[in-house]
């Protein structure tokens, strides 16, 4: 069981122009983390061409998103989760800025939220 909400970051490093996603040169943030039973690595590729305000994530502690966006200031274009027995990768195929109707963020009455 990997519980990113209680992980400890053991090390991290930033690599400049270490990946390309959708033709965009990307920097890569590599995080080695774990809990008392497991260790895992995350490789996060991002381009400054897709900025994100890190203040939006200042209270997002799950997966250390507050720390990740404070360091990258950008949308993640590739996420690699590397475990001892498998690797999972998510790669963006399209990024476009668009205006969302405020109703997109509304939830039905009775929606229950859980803290992670």
C-alpha positions as CSV (number, residue, x, y, z in Angstrom):
1,X,0.0,0.0,0.0
2,X,1.4,3.4,-1.0
3,X,-0.1,6.2,1.0
4,X,1.2,9.4,-0.6
5,X,-0.5,11.5,2.1
6,X,1.9,10.2,4.8
7,X,5.0,9.9,2.6
8,X,8.4,11.3,3.5
9,X,10.4,12.9,0.7
10,X,13.9,11.5,0.9
11,X,15.4,13.4,-2.0
12,X,14.5,15.5,-5.1
13,X,16.3,17.0,-8.0
14,X,15.4,19.2,-11.0
15,X,16.7,18.3,-14.4
16,X,16.6,21.0,-17.2
17,X,15.4,20.1,-20.6
18,X,15.4,16.4,-19.7
19,X,12.2,15.4,-21.6
20,X,10.0,16.4,-24.5
21,X,6.2,16.1,-24.4
22,X,3.9,17.1,-27.3
23,X,7.0,18.8,-28.9
24,X,7.6,21.0,-25.8
25,X,11.0,20.8,-24.1
26,X,10.3,20.0,-20.4
27,X,12.2,20.2,-17.2
28,X,11.8,17.1,-14.9
29,X,11.3,17.1,-11.2
30,X,12.4,13.7,-9.7
31,X,11.1,12.9,-6.2
32,X,12.2,9.9,-4.2
33,X,9.8,9.3,-1.4
34,X,8.4,6.5,0.8
35,X,6.7,5.4,4.0
36,X,8.0,2.9,6.6
37,X,7.5,0.0,4.2
38,X,8.1,1.2,0.6
39,X,10.1,3.6,-1.5
40,X,8.9,5.0,-4.8
41,X,10.0,7.6,-7.4
42,X,8.0,10.2,-9.3
43,X,9.3,11.8,-12.4
44,X,7.2,14.9,-13.2
45,X,7.8,16.6,-16.6
46,X,6.6,20.2,-17.1
47,X,7.0,23.2,-19.4
48,X,7.0,26.8,-18.3
49,X,4.8,27.4,-21.4
50,X,1.9,26.2,-19.2
51,X,2.1,28.2,-16.0
52,X,0.0,27.4,-12.9
53,X,-0.3,29.6,-9.9
54,X,1.1,27.5,-7.0
55,X,-1.2,29.4,-4.6
56,X,-4.0,27.3,-5.9
57,X,-2.3,24.2,-4.4
58,X,-1.0,25.6,-1.2
59,X,-3.5,23.5,0.8
60,X,-3.2,20.4,-1.4
61,X,-1.1,18.2,0.8
62,X,-2.0,14.8,-0.7
63,X,0.8,13.6,-3.0
64,X,2.8,16.7,-1.9
65,X,1.1,18.7,-4.6
66,X,1.7,21.9,-2.6
67,X,5.4,21.3,-2.8
68,X,5.3,20.1,-6.4
69,X,3.5,23.2,-7.8
70,X,5.6,25.5,-5.5
71,X,8.6,24.1,-7.4
72,X,7.3,23.8,-10.9
73,X,4.8,26.7,-11.2
74,X,3.6,24.7,-14.3
75,X,1.1,22.1,-15.4
76,X,2.5,18.6,-15.4
77,X,2.7,17.2,-18.9
78,X,4.0,13.7,-17.9
79,X,3.8,11.9,-14.6
80,X,5.8,8.7,-14.1
81,X,5.2,6.7,-10.9
82,X,8.0,4.2,-10.5
83,X,7.5,1.4,-8.0
84,X,9.7,-1.7,-7.4
85,X,7.4,-3.9,-9.4
86,X,5.8,-1.6,-11.9
87,X,5.8,1.8,-13.6
88,X,2.7,3.8,-14.3
89,X,2.9,6.8,-16.8
90,X,0.4,9.5,-17.7
91,X,1.2,11.7,-20.6
92,X,-0.7,14.8,-21.9
93,X,-1.8,14.6,-25.5
94,X,-3.4,18.1,-25.7
95,X,-3.3,21.2,-23.6
96,X,-5.6,24.2,-24.3
97,X,-6.7,27.1,-22.2
98,X,-10.4,27.5,-22.0
99,X,-13.0,29.4,-20.0
100,X,-15.1,27.2,-17.8
101,X,-18.6,27.9,-16.7
102,X,-18.7,28.4,-12.9
103,X,-21.3,25.5,-12.7
104,X,-18.4,23.2,-13.7
105,X,-17.3,23.5,-10.1
106,X,-20.7,23.0,-8.4
107,X,-21.6,19.8,-6.7
108,X,-25.0,18.2,-6.2
109,X,-26.7,18.8,-2.9
110,X,-25.7,16.0,-0.5
111,X,-22.3,15.4,-2.0
112,X,-20.0,14.1,0.7
113,X,-16.3,15.1,0.7
114,X,-13.6,13.1,2.5
115,X,-10.2,14.4,3.6
116,X,-7.4,12.4,2.0
